[in-house]
Amino acid sequence: MDKPAATGDSPRDAAPAAPPGESLRAIAAIIAAIVILQVYQGYTLSISGIASPWISKSFDLDQSRLAQLFAWMSVSAFGSLGLSRWADRVGRRRIILLSLFLSPLFSLASALAQGPISFAVYQILISALLGGSVTSGIALLAEELPVKQRARGQAAAATASAVGGVLGYFVIPVLLRLGYSWRWLFAPSVAGILLVWPVARMLPETEWQEQRSKGTVTKSRIYDVFNPIYRRRALALIVTAALSTVAGTAVNGWLYYEAVSIIGLSPERASTLVVSGMLIGMVGFPIGAWSSERFGRVPTVAYFGGAAWLGAIAFYWWPNVAFSWAFLWLTGVYCWFKVGSSIMTVGANASATELFPAALRSTMMGWQMITGAVFSMLAQAMIAALIHPLGGLTNVIGYLALLGLPSAVIFGMFIDETRGLPLKVAAKEDEWERVPHRTTLVSHAPQHP
């Protein structure tokens, strides 16, 4: 891009082409569109975890076979990687709208599935689509928002995802009380097809189109994230993604099952615990935005992330610590985990979207997702294999949760700080443009005066 770094990181930071009020409305529309996407994504992807006790009964699965089913569902990230690569070529907006159109159709198929294999196939397709659209949405926020708004935009997106994720916990006790099947959890996901038109109206893609027209969006290769310019960043993000995925898959994927089937809470009390933690955990999103701007993205992830994993370990290993009200203890440590996780999420998302150029931004997030898929499958396979040797599900998850601690340490040691930097500077766009043997997505036909 031709403007000096001091002017900002997007066309909005240069001399405005539109009146300030119109610019603010455009920014608000972008954030609103991504918030809608994240609410839908959060709700739809939470269904299998919320319904896991009843999925196991419907399909006659024990703990090990249920873990294997979830492991196979993790291959969805391979599809997400493909969509992330495509988003760097054809634009974020197209991927988001495609995903919002197809996901409701596969949600309907999931609700009607009669066996675990067909159910897993539909869930893989949904997760692949929504994974690709969410990485596109996060990248679009980084590209379209002014530098001082990027962390706040990521906080809004993360809050919306958490809101969507918590809605199912309100729905499932009502469905059970009324005698409806867990399959009705998919009804709002199916209705999500109505979101395509309003999101399309709200979601422009001015920055990506401008970079494409100038030739700064290139025909990159999937392994260009390991170019010497970005190798340290890419490897550090992949390692932290691997460790945190194993820990997070264990902690989050089995929490409701642990509360109902092992600790023995009723579905109503388990939902109360989870909903309380998620709602209180949302306090962490604005804190994460403030901390990311005040102290930096890296310390926000390293310190608050490390503290969060201690809360998760406490939930699984000390559910009945010497305390008169065990339910209050469980709720307290879960809230601790969710607040810390929320703070960490904002810092991590803000950092990850700022470390790579436009041609590699979604691709890098795709790499993180594929790492997540592989290690999510590994985590579920390890859980299935270690349940009996280690004396039960609770012990296995406690050990795997410990891996979150080195993940936070590695992020703190090896990720570059991007707080306050224009996106072009943070992503080393100038160095990337000097890399030889790159071809742009613009036509090189002769120009006529």
ZAPAZA-974511 format. One line per 3 residues: number of its first residue (from 1); for each residue y, z, x of C-alpha. Coordinates in Angstrom, 3 decimals. Layout:
N
NUM = Y/Z/X  ...
This chain:
449
1 = 0.000/0.000/0.000  3.445/-0.947/1.248  5.584/2.037/0.374
4 = 6.107/4.856/2.906  3.995/7.966/2.553  7.033/10.068/1.735
7 = 7.461/8.327/-1.601  4.196/9.628/-3.010  0.736/8.356/-3.701
10 = 1.013/6.149/-6.777  3.533/3.864/-8.417  4.757/6.849/-10.411
13 = 6.017/8.468/-7.210  8.122/5.446/-6.320  11.168/4.252/-8.237
16 = 10.022/4.445/-11.853  9.603/1.187/-13.684  9.654/2.972/-17.036
19 = 11.918/5.661/-18.511  10.863/9.228/-17.618  9.838/9.996/-21.197
22 = 7.569/6.968/-21.327  6.040/7.889/-17.967  5.324/11.417/-19.177
25 = 3.721/10.048/-22.333  1.514/7.765/-20.249  0.397/10.678/-18.055
28 = -0.294/12.825/-21.140  -2.332/10.001/-22.685  -4.445/9.635/-19.534
31 = -5.161/13.360/-19.376  -5.950/13.451/-23.112  -8.416/10.571/-22.774
34 = -10.235/12.244/-19.883  -10.264/15.563/-21.753  -11.938/13.866/-24.737
37 = -14.482/12.265/-22.406  -15.224/15.567/-20.678  -15.678/17.495/-23.932
40 = -18.160/14.885/-25.126  -19.934/14.830/-21.757  -20.091/18.632/-21.540
43 = -21.602/18.986/-25.000  -24.090/16.138/-24.743  -25.436/17.079/-21.313
46 = -25.833/20.742/-22.286  -28.217/20.065/-25.163  -31.483/19.945/-23.225
49 = -30.741/23.241/-21.467  -29.673/24.990/-24.675  -32.663/23.711/-26.607
52 = -35.183/24.312/-23.792  -37.065/27.200/-25.514  -37.614/25.002/-28.595
55 = -38.215/21.786/-26.667  -41.093/23.548/-24.906  -42.560/24.526/-28.278
58 = -42.057/21.122/-29.905  -43.728/19.275/-27.042  -46.244/22.059/-26.208
61 = -44.978/22.618/-22.643  -45.448/25.743/-20.547  -42.867/26.830/-17.937
64 = -44.252/24.632/-15.174  -44.512/21.503/-17.336  -41.025/22.095/-18.731
67 = -39.714/22.317/-15.163  -41.486/19.061/-14.328  -39.909/17.394/-17.388
70 = -36.426/18.476/-16.267  -37.202/17.305/-12.751  -37.980/13.792/-13.969
73 = -34.796/13.771/-16.050  -32.825/14.238/-12.831  -33.481/10.639/-11.770
76 = -30.539/9.760/-14.023  -28.241/10.088/-11.024  -29.633/6.850/-9.582
79 = -28.122/5.109/-12.585  -24.920/7.102/-12.164  -24.658/5.902/-8.572
82 = -24.971/2.302/-9.732  -22.241/2.824/-12.328  -20.039/4.564/-9.765
85 = -20.375/1.586/-7.428  -19.599/-0.730/-10.326  -16.500/1.311/-11.180
88 = -15.111/0.619/-7.701  -15.552/-3.099/-8.419  -14.620/-3.596/-12.089
91 = -12.450/-0.561/-12.757  -12.858/2.952/-14.119  -11.796/2.154/-17.683
94 = -14.601/-0.324/-18.364  -17.288/2.112/-17.219  -15.875/4.917/-19.358
97 = -15.788/2.781/-22.513  -19.267/1.352/-21.893  -20.675/4.864/-21.536
100 = -18.929/6.131/-24.673  -20.408/3.226/-26.626  -24.032/3.493/-25.426
103 = -24.480/7.276/-25.093  -24.356/7.942/-28.876  -27.070/5.347/-29.437
106 = -29.383/7.016/-26.925  -28.503/10.420/-28.393  -29.836/9.236/-31.729
109 = -32.994/8.037/-30.010  -33.369/11.439/-28.298  -33.118/13.241/-31.615
112 = -35.907/11.077/-33.023  -38.188/11.210/-29.955  -41.737/12.321/-30.754
115 = -42.995/13.053/-27.244  -41.742/14.447/-23.923  -41.881/11.088/-22.111
118 = -39.703/9.174/-24.573  -37.342/12.153/-24.814  -36.988/12.241/-21.018
121 = -36.315/8.476/-20.862  -33.468/8.688/-23.371  -32.012/11.736/-21.645
124 = -32.120/9.912/-18.307  -30.156/7.017/-19.795  -27.577/9.345/-21.354
127 = -27.117/11.327/-18.158  -26.786/8.157/-16.084  -24.106/6.749/-18.382
130 = -22.121/9.954/-18.675  -22.467/10.697/-14.974  -20.952/7.323/-14.123
133 = -18.168/7.688/-16.669  -17.241/11.187/-15.542  -16.962/10.172/-11.882
136 = -14.774/7.295/-13.044  -12.619/9.685/-15.052  -12.192/12.104/-12.158
139 = -11.297/9.255/-9.797  -8.854/7.843/-12.338  -7.056/11.195/-12.549
142 = -6.580/11.237/-8.782  -5.280/7.669/-8.791  -2.967/7.859/-11.801
145 = -1.404/11.334/-11.601  1.516/12.283/-9.321  0.609/14.347/-6.278
148 = 1.760/17.664/-7.777  -0.241/17.059/-10.951  -3.618/16.146/-9.434
151 = -5.080/19.649/-9.236  -3.790/20.449/-12.733  -5.365/17.275/-14.057
154 = -8.691/18.221/-12.484  -8.370/21.703/-14.016  -7.785/20.181/-17.464
157 = -10.834/17.946/-17.058  -13.036/20.798/-15.882  -11.834/23.021/-18.732
160 = -12.679/20.298/-21.239  -16.176/19.913/-19.786  -16.707/23.670/-20.068
163 = -15.471/23.666/-23.663  -17.938/20.911/-24.494  -20.723/22.767/-22.719
166 = -20.169/25.937/-24.703  -20.082/24.338/-28.162  -23.848/23.980/-28.397
169 = -24.293/27.735/-28.041  -22.309/28.206/-31.244  -24.331/25.527/-33.009
172 = -27.917/26.513/-32.159  -27.948/29.973/-33.850  -26.472/28.430/-37.001
175 = -29.082/25.669/-37.043  -31.912/28.163/-36.605  -30.539/30.491/-39.272
178 = -30.342/27.612/-41.740  -33.838/26.439/-40.872  -32.826/23.198/-39.141
181 = -34.533/21.763/-36.069  -32.975/21.879/-32.605  -32.804/18.088/-32.868
184 = -29.688/18.419/-35.025  -27.836/19.436/-31.882  -27.557/15.695/-31.186
187 = -25.547/14.999/-34.363  -22.106/15.457/-32.710  -23.270/13.326/-29.775
190 = -24.228/10.507/-32.123  -20.841/10.785/-33.858  -19.203/10.334/-30.453
193 = -19.253/6.565/-30.948  -16.082/7.091/-32.998  -14.279/8.067/-29.778
196 = -14.427/4.596/-28.222  -11.396/3.172/-29.979  -8.926/6.068/-29.418
199 = -9.964/6.482/-25.773  -9.513/2.755/-25.206  -5.977/3.039/-26.604
202 = -5.060/5.983/-24.383  -6.640/4.878/-21.132  -4.745/2.397/-18.961
205 = -5.711/1.617/-15.386  -2.452/0.649/-13.713  -3.093/2.053/-10.228
208 = -6.565/0.522/-9.756  -5.334/-2.853/-11.014  -2.381/-2.776/-8.620
211 = -4.600/-1.921/-5.654  -6.994/-4.707/-6.651  -4.172/-7.252/-6.873
214 = -2.875/-6.249/-3.436  -6.326/-6.431/-1.860  -6.611/-2.719/-1.071
217 = -9.726/-2.532/-3.252  -12.405/-4.171/-1.152  -15.954/-5.374/-1.397
220 = -17.205/-2.270/0.308  -20.840/-1.529/0.973  -22.579/1.517/-0.333
223 = -22.979/2.973/3.172  -19.314/2.514/4.127  -18.734/6.162/3.269
226 = -20.472/6.841/6.607  -17.944/4.758/8.542  -16.738/6.848/11.543
229 = -13.446/7.428/9.724  -15.214/9.280/6.900  -18.581/10.275/8.375
232 = -17.801/13.976/8.879  -16.407/14.255/5.363  -19.284/12.373/3.759
235 = -22.034/14.306/5.510  -20.402/17.647/4.759  -20.046/16.776/1.069
238 = -23.649/15.587/0.872  -25.026/18.720/2.533  -22.969/21.015/0.303
241 = -24.019/18.963/-2.741  -27.679/19.352/-1.772  -27.530/23.121/-1.330
244 = -25.342/23.827/-4.340  -27.475/21.553/-6.523  -30.656/23.461/-5.740
247 = -28.895/26.748/-6.464  -27.068/25.446/-9.532  -30.104/23.724/-11.042
250 = -32.032/26.958/-10.831  -29.264/29.243/-12.076  -27.729/27.118/-14.832
253 = -30.752/25.159/-16.000  -32.849/28.222/-16.722  -30.252/30.807/-17.729
256 = -30.706/30.539/-21.500  -34.486/30.373/-21.112  -34.348/33.458/-18.884
259 = -32.222/35.351/-21.406  -34.424/34.538/-24.427  -37.951/34.154/-23.078
262 = -38.009/36.588/-20.127  -35.291/39.222/-20.560  -36.080/39.225/-24.281
265 = -32.682/38.782/-25.870  -32.521/37.322/-29.354  -31.093/33.791/-29.612
268 = -27.948/35.291/-31.152  -27.404/37.781/-28.323  -28.280/35.203/-25.682
271 = -25.762/32.801/-27.204  -23.177/35.601/-27.293  -23.763/36.287/-23.609
274 = -23.540/32.645/-22.592  -20.548/31.863/-24.798  -18.692/34.949/-23.563
277 = -19.300/33.934/-19.968  -18.228/30.358/-20.547  -15.097/31.282/-22.471
280 = -14.005/33.891/-19.960  -15.010/31.515/-17.175  -12.377/29.041/-18.376
283 = -9.752/31.424/-17.034  -10.909/30.199/-13.626  -9.668/26.635/-14.186
286 = -5.916/27.357/-14.159  -6.535/29.871/-11.371  -8.332/27.136/-9.439
289 = -5.422/24.729/-9.928  -2.929/27.376/-8.781  -5.057/28.413/-5.808
292 = -5.648/24.774/-4.783  -1.899/24.142/-4.701  -0.944/27.505/-3.231
295 = -3.650/28.080/-0.602  -5.447/24.734/-0.422  -8.575/23.083/-1.774
298 = -10.857/24.213/1.055  -10.254/27.993/0.946  -10.431/27.870/-2.852
301 = -13.944/26.422/-2.681  -15.162/28.467/0.268  -14.047/31.946/-0.814
304 = -14.280/31.804/-4.580  -17.442/29.701/-4.439  -19.177/32.185/-2.189
307 = -18.205/35.052/-4.478  -19.451/33.166/-7.536  -22.983/32.824/-6.189
310 = -23.198/36.587/-5.694  -22.700/36.969/-9.448  -25.542/34.533/-10.154
313 = -27.882/36.402/-7.830  -27.020/39.670/-9.564  -27.794/38.176/-12.997
316 = -31.350/37.228/-12.064  -32.356/39.940/-9.634  -30.724/42.977/-11.183
319 = -30.689/42.416/-14.962  -31.577/46.064/-15.675  -29.758/47.786/-12.845
322 = -29.325/51.531/-13.373  -26.802/51.141/-16.142  -26.775/52.417/-19.703
325 = -25.895/49.100/-21.306  -27.942/46.337/-19.712  -26.469/43.693/-22.003
328 = -22.951/44.575/-20.870  -24.057/44.369/-17.224  -25.611/40.940/-17.761
331 = -22.501/39.684/-19.517  -20.269/41.071/-16.762  -22.098/39.451/-13.846
334 = -22.432/36.169/-15.741  -18.675/36.153/-16.396  -18.141/36.854/-12.692
337 = -20.276/33.835/-11.837  -18.550/31.542/-14.350  -14.991/32.478/-13.336
340 = -15.785/31.924/-9.658  -17.584/28.668/-10.426  -14.627/27.389/-12.439
343 = -12.203/28.115/-9.623  -14.534/26.445/-7.141  -14.993/23.372/-9.367
346 = -11.276/22.603/-9.520  -10.882/22.864/-5.752  -13.995/20.792/-5.070
349 = -13.083/18.012/-7.520  -9.510/17.808/-6.266  -10.721/17.645/-2.674
352 = -13.518/15.115/-3.221  -11.271/12.619/-5.013  -8.621/12.763/-2.280
355 = -10.811/12.298/0.800  -11.789/8.619/0.333  -9.948/5.345/-0.369
358 = -9.975/3.512/-3.705  -12.806/1.220/-2.590  -15.075/4.207/-1.866
361 = -13.826/6.960/-4.166  -16.327/6.556/-7.003  -18.993/5.472/-4.516
364 = -18.747/8.791/-2.687  -19.032/10.688/-5.943  -22.058/8.525/-6.679
367 = -23.578/9.576/-3.363  -23.024/13.196/-4.332  -24.689/12.551/-7.674
370 = -27.680/10.857/-6.087  -27.974/13.789/-3.708  -27.770/16.036/-6.717
373 = -30.516/14.090/-8.461  -32.900/14.242/-5.535  -32.331/17.924/-4.946
376 = -32.341/18.742/-8.642  -35.797/17.194/-8.837  -36.750/19.098/-5.706
379 = -35.441/22.329/-7.211  -37.409/21.898/-10.432  -40.528/20.939/-8.452
382 = -40.083/24.017/-6.249  -39.638/26.222/-9.306  -42.792/24.808/-10.894
385 = -44.779/25.268/-7.655  -43.451/28.742/-6.739  -43.546/30.512/-10.110
388 = -47.018/31.938/-9.528  -46.869/32.557/-5.729  -43.534/34.403/-5.959
391 = -44.376/36.405/-9.031  -42.500/34.640/-11.782  -39.541/32.459/-12.664
394 = -36.942/35.183/-12.126  -37.859/35.742/-8.485  -37.886/32.014/-7.708
397 = -34.418/31.452/-9.158  -33.011/34.422/-7.282  -34.183/33.003/-3.957
400 = -32.855/29.526/-4.721  -29.483/30.948/-5.772  -29.019/32.224/-2.215
403 = -28.553/28.605/-1.077  -25.142/28.548/-2.734  -23.761/30.820/-0.009
406 = -24.259/28.443/2.972  -22.936/25.624/0.782  -19.590/27.414/0.484
409 = -19.544/28.159/4.219  -20.175/24.514/5.178  -17.428/23.310/2.851
412 = -15.005/25.708/4.492  -15.948/24.648/8.016  -16.202/20.856/7.778
415 = -14.002/19.545/4.926  -10.426/18.474/5.730  -7.598/20.024/3.737
418 = -5.645/17.592/1.505  -3.208/19.932/-0.274  0.206/18.336/-0.761
421 = -0.704/15.038/0.904  -0.031/11.671/-0.744  -3.320/10.112/-1.782
424 = -2.887/7.291/0.730  -2.515/9.776/3.594  -5.274/12.151/2.445
427 = -7.724/9.250/2.071  -6.722/7.605/5.387  -5.986/4.326/3.605
430 = -4.131/2.863/6.605  -7.086/3.450/8.932  -9.472/2.042/6.329
433 = -7.387/-1.130/5.964  -7.737/-1.758/9.706  -11.538/-1.670/9.601
436 = -12.788/-5.199/10.504  -15.102/-7.421/8.434  -13.797/-6.312/5.027
439 = -13.221/-8.793/2.226  -10.988/-8.048/-0.730  -11.669/-8.559/-4.393
442 = -8.609/-10.843/-4.646  -8.854/-14.587/-4.500  -7.667/-16.073/-1.224
445 = -6.715/-19.442/-2.710  -3.726/-21.122/-0.998  -0.404/-19.868/-2.264
448 = 2.154/-22.453/-3.351  5.875/-21.813/-2.996
